[in-house]
Amino acid sequence: WQLIFFFLMIRRPPRSTQSRSSAASDVYKRQAQSILLIHENWAKVGIADKLKELAAKRRLEDFTVVPVLTWNNQRIQEHVDKILTIPGSKLVFGGKPLENHKIPERYGSYEPTCIFVPFNQILSEQYFDIITTELFGPFQIITEYTDADLPDVLKIFEKIDKHLTAAVVSNDPNFIDYIMGNTINGTCYVGRLARTTGAPQNHWFGPSGDPRATGIGSPEAILHTWSCHREIIQDFGPVKKGWSLPPPS
C-alpha cells in the first residue's frame, strides 16, 4: 500500500504538517505535490474521496484558501481544460473559480482542484509535459498504479525535469529502499507518515537566517546547496494515541 508524491517545487514548513495538502496554497508555500501516485489498494479504500473531503474544509474566510499570485484564473482554467482532454482523465474535485470575493482578476482565485489521469498516459510524449507543468496553486494530478507498473513509476521519477523533492509513504522498508536506491531526488521524505516539512535541509538561508538575504543562485549557494549530500528524512511514527486530524492550515 504505497503512495508516492512528487514535488517539483519546495514547500515551506507548514503550521500543521498533517493537514497541509495540495489544496493549501500561499505566497510562501510553493506548490505541494505536483503529482500523486497511489497504489491500487489505496484507490480501493477511497483515498480520492478522502482528499475531496479534506479540500472541501478550506475557506477564504480563514485563509486556508488564498489567492495565487503567479497564475490568474484564465491561465489556471486553460491548464485544467488541457488536462481534461487527456483520454480517461476526470475531475475529482474543484475545477472552477472561487465565488463571492474581492480578489483582483490579475491573481488566481480558484477552488482546490484535483484531476485523475490514467497511469498509461503519464509517460506519453503527447501529454507528459502538460501533466508535469508547475502550477503554483491549489492543484494536483492523481493517478493509480499496480505492482506491475513499478518500473514505469521509476521512469516517471527519472523523466521529470527537476529532481527536487519527493515523498514515499509506506511501512515497507524494502520498498522504500528500492525506490530511494533507484531515484535521484534531492530531499525525500519516507515512512509510514512521511510528513513533508518543506525541504529545509537543502536550503542555504544566510546570513543570519534571513530569507531576504538568501544568496540563492550565487556561486556560494550553488556550492553549499545544490552540491550537498542527498537528504532522506524518515518518519515512521508512531501515531500518538488519541490523535485526531487538526483543522486545515
C-alpha positions in Angstrom: 0.0 0.0 0.0 2.3 2.7 -1.2 1.8 6.3 -2.1 4.4 8.3 -4.0 4.4 12.0 -4.1 6.4 14.3 -6.5 7.2 17.8 -5.6 8.6 20.0 -8.4 9.0 22.9 -6.1 9.8 23.4 -2.4 7.3 23.6 0.4 7.8 25.8 3.5 7.5 24.1 6.9 3.7 24.0 7.5 2.0 25.0 10.6 0.4 21.6 10.7 2.0 19.0 8.5 -0.9 16.6 8.9 -3.4 19.0 7.4 -1.3 20.5 4.7 -2.0 19.3 1.2 -2.1 20.5 -2.4 -5.3 22.3 -1.6 -3.3 24.7 0.5 -1.5 27.4 -1.3 0.1 30.7 -0.2 2.9 33.0 -1.1 5.4 31.0 1.0 4.2 27.6 0.0 5.5 26.9 -3.4 3.1 24.3 -4.6 2.6 21.0 -2.9 2.8 17.7 -4.7 2.6 18.1 -8.4 1.5 14.5 -8.9 0.3 11.9 -6.5 0.7 8.2 -7.5 -1.4 5.9 -5.4 -1.2 2.1 -5.3 -4.4 0.4 -6.5 -5.1 -0.8 -2.9 -5.4 2.9 -1.8 -7.8 3.5 -4.6 -10.0 0.7 -3.4 -10.4 2.2 0.0 -11.4 5.6 -1.4 -8.4 7.9 -0.8 -9.6 10.3 -3.5 -12.8 10.8 -1.7 -10.9 11.5 1.5 -8.8 14.1 -0.3 -12.0 15.7 -1.6 -13.5 15.8 1.9 -10.4 17.5 3.3 -10.2 20.0 0.5 -13.8 21.0 1.0 -13.0 22.2 4.5 -10.8 25.0 3.1 -12.2 28.6 3.1 -11.2 32.0 2.1 -12.6 33.3 5.4 -10.0 31.5 7.5 -7.2 31.8 4.9 -6.9 28.1 4.3 -7.5 29.0 0.6 -5.7 32.2 -0.6 -5.0 33.9 -3.9 -2.5 32.6 -6.4 0.0 35.3 -7.2 1.6 33.9 -10.4 -1.4 32.3 -12.2 -4.7 34.1 -12.9 -8.0 32.2 -13.3 -7.9 32.3 -17.1 -4.5 30.6 -17.1 -5.5 28.1 -14.4 -8.7 27.2 -16.3 -6.8 26.7 -19.6 -4.5 24.3 -17.8 -7.4 22.4 -16.2 -9.1 22.2 -19.6 -6.0 20.8 -21.3 -5.5 18.1 -18.7 -9.2 17.1 -19.1 -8.6 16.5 -22.8 -6.3 13.6 -22.0 -8.2 10.3 -22.7 -9.5 8.8 -19.5 -8.9 11.9 -17.3 -11.6 13.1 -15.0 -12.2 15.8 -12.5 -12.0 14.5 -8.9 -12.9 17.8 -7.2 -12.8 21.6 -7.8 -12.3 22.8 -11.3 -13.9 26.2 -11.1 -13.1 29.7 -9.7 -13.9 30.8 -6.2 -17.0 32.9 -5.8 -18.1 35.8 -3.5 -14.7 37.5 -3.0 -12.9 40.7 -4.0 -9.6 39.2 -5.2 -8.3 41.2 -8.2 -8.6 39.5 -11.6 -4.8 39.6 -12.1 -4.5 37.0 -9.3 -5.8 33.4 -9.2 -8.8 32.7 -7.1 -9.5 29.0 -7.8 -11.0 26.1 -5.8 -8.7 23.4 -4.7 -8.6 21.1 -7.7 -7.6 17.5 -8.3 -7.7 15.7 -11.7 -7.3 12.0 -12.2 -5.1 11.0 -15.2 -4.7 7.3 -16.2 -1.3 5.9 -15.4 -0.8 4.8 -19.0 -1.0 8.4 -20.2 1.6 9.8 -17.8 4.7 8.8 -19.8 3.2 9.6 -23.2 5.2 12.0 -25.3 2.0 13.8 -26.2 0.9 14.6 -22.6 3.9 14.3 -20.3 4.9 18.0 -20.4 1.4 19.3 -19.7 0.9 16.7 -16.9 4.1 17.8 -15.2 3.6 21.6 -15.7 4.2 23.5 -12.5 1.0 25.3 -11.4 1.8 27.4 -8.4 -1.6 27.0 -6.8 -4.1 24.5 -5.2 -3.9 21.9 -8.0 -2.7 18.4 -8.3 -2.7 15.4 -10.6 -3.6 12.0 -9.2 -3.0 8.6 -10.8 -3.2 4.9 -9.8 -0.5 2.2 -10.4 -0.2 -1.5 -9.8 2.8 -3.7 -8.7 3.5 -4.4 -12.4 3.7 -0.7 -13.1 6.6 -0.1 -10.7 9.3 0.1 -13.5 7.3 2.8 -15.2 6.9 4.6 -11.9 10.7 4.8 -11.7 10.7 6.1 -15.3 8.5 9.0 -14.3 10.9 9.9 -11.5 13.7 10.0 -14.0 11.9 11.8 -16.7 10.6 14.7 -14.6 13.0 17.6 -15.4 13.6 18.9 -11.9 14.6 16.2 -9.4 13.8 18.2 -6.3 11.6 16.9 -3.5 9.7 13.6 -3.4 8.0 11.5 -0.7 7.2 7.8 -0.4 4.5 6.8 2.1 5.0 3.2 3.0 5.6 1.0 6.0 7.7 -1.5 3.9 11.4 -0.7 4.3 12.3 -2.9 1.3 10.0 -0.9 -0.9 11.3 2.4 0.3 15.0 1.3 -0.1 14.2 0.1 -3.7 12.6 3.5 -4.6 15.3 5.5 -2.9 18.1 3.4 -4.5 16.7 3.9 -8.0 16.0 7.7 -7.9 18.0 10.9 -7.5 15.5 13.3 -6.0 17.2 15.7 -3.6 15.2 16.0 -0.3 13.0 13.0 0.2 10.5 12.1 2.9 9.8 8.4 3.6 8.0 6.2 6.0 4.5 5.5 7.3 3.8 9.2 7.9 6.4 10.8 5.6 5.3 14.3 6.6 6.7 16.8 4.2 8.1 19.8 6.0 9.5 22.0 3.4 12.9 20.6 2.4 14.8 22.9 4.8 17.8 20.6 4.8 18.6 21.6 1.3 18.3 25.4 1.6 21.1 27.8 2.4 19.4 30.8 4.1 22.2 33.1 5.1 23.4 35.4 6.5 21.7 35.2 9.9 18.8 33.0 8.7 17.2 36.0 7.0 15.4 34.8 3.7 15.7 38.3 2.3 19.5 37.6 2.0 19.4 34.1 0.8 22.1 34.2 -1.8 20.2 31.6 -3.8 21.7 31.5 -7.3 25.1 32.7 -6.2 28.3 30.5 -6.6 28.2 30.2 -2.8 24.7 28.9 -2.7 25.3 26.5 -5.6 28.3 25.1 -3.8 26.6 24.7 -0.4 23.0 23.9 -1.5 22.9 22.1 -4.9 26.2 20.3 -4.4 25.3 19.0 -1.0 24.5 15.4 0.0 21.1 13.9 -0.5 18.6 14.2 2.3 16.3 11.3 3.1 14.1 12.1 6.2 12.4 9.1 7.8 9.1 9.4 9.6 7.7 6.0 10.5 5.7 7.1 13.6 4.3 6.0 15.9 1.0 7.8 15.6 0.1 9.2 19.0 -2.7 7.6 20.9 -5.8 9.7 20.6 -4.5 11.6 17.6 -7.2 13.4 15.5 -7.0 15.4 12.3 -6.2 19.0 13.1 -8.0 21.9 11.3 -6.8 23.0 7.9 -4.0 25.4 7.9 
